[in-house]
Amino acid sequence: MPLENKTKGKMIIRKAKLAKTSAQRMRGLMFSRRPDYALILCMPRESRLGAAIHMLFVFYPIDVLFLNSKKQVVDKALGLRPFALNYAPKRAAKYVVELPEGLGKKARIGDLLDFP
């Protein structure tokens, strides 16, 4: 499934996977090899602290987009380093999109993203 920036009319990445269960969200990209896809964490509710992430046991840098329930970018973190302890978005988020480093530049705060 693709991840698109509807505001700009551009593709961010062609492959995206959803992490819907708590186990999938908890694992995230830990212990994985550098992915060629986006991992979209679907949180149970929109919140700031509930959307916080860590980079423990993620061995490569990533970009992260935080989206509200309307799939609008409310915050972003580019080049998060391996083993960083905590990053909480500045505004409440329902979706956390973990991307290969460099792809977060394809979206700005306020942009609407689209994925099934």
N, C-alpha and C positions, 0 to 999 in steps of 0.2 A: 504494500500500500504506500502511496506517495505522501509526502508532506509538502504542502504548497503554501506560499505567501500570497493570499488572495489580494491583499492591498497592492502589492507590486506586480501581481500576475506572473510570478516566477516560481519555479520549482526550487525547493531547498534541498531535498534529497529524495531519490526515487524509492528507497526502501525504508519503511518505518515499522516498528513492532510495538504493540500495546502491552503494557504490564498492568493488568487489572486487579489481580489478587494481591493480598498483603504479602505473600511469599515472593511473588514476582517483583513487587515494588521494593521489598527489603533487599533482595539480591541485587537489583539494578544491574550495573556493569561490573560488580565485584568479581574478581578472579577470571575475567574474560580477556580475550585478545582484543586488540584495537578493532572496533567494529566498522563495517561499511554501511551501517544503517543508523537510524535514529531510534532511540528507545523512549517511548512516551509513557510516563508513569501517570496513571489515572487515579487521583486521590479520591477518597470517599467523600470529602467535602472541601469547599474552597476555604483555605485559611493560609495564614502566613507561616506559622510555626509547623503546621502539618505538612507543608511543602518544602521544609528545610531538607537539605541533602548533605552527605559527607562523601569524601573521596577515599575512605579507608579501603585498602585492597583493590583499588583501581590504579593500574600501573602506568597510565598514560594520561596526558591532559585532554580535557573535553570542553566543549561549549555547552551552556545550559540556557534554555529559554523557559520562562515561567509564564503560563497563560491562565487567564481567568476562565470562568465557566462559559464565556462567549467565545473562547479561543483567541482572545486578544492578548498580545504580549504585554505583560505588566512589569517585567524585570528580565534582565539577562546577565549572565556571568560568562565572560570569555576566557578561555585558557585556564580553567580551574586545574590546579596542580595535583598530582597524585598525593594521597594521604592527607589532604586538607581536612581539617576536623569538621567544620560546619559552615554552611552558607544558607541563610534564610532570605527569601525574597523580600524586597522592600514593600510589596503589596501582596495581598492574599492571592493565592493561585490554586487552581483546580488540577492543572496539568503541568508536569515537569518534563521538558523535552531535552534529553541528553543526546548531544550530537558530536560527531567527529570534530576535532579542533579545526577552526576556520570557517565552519558553516554557519555559526551563530551570527556572522556579519551579514547574512542574507535577510535578517529581520531586524526591525527597529521597534522600540517601545511604542505601543499603539497599533502596530500592524495586526491584521486578522490573519490567522493561519487556518488551513483546512486539512483535515484528515478524517477518514471514516470512523 
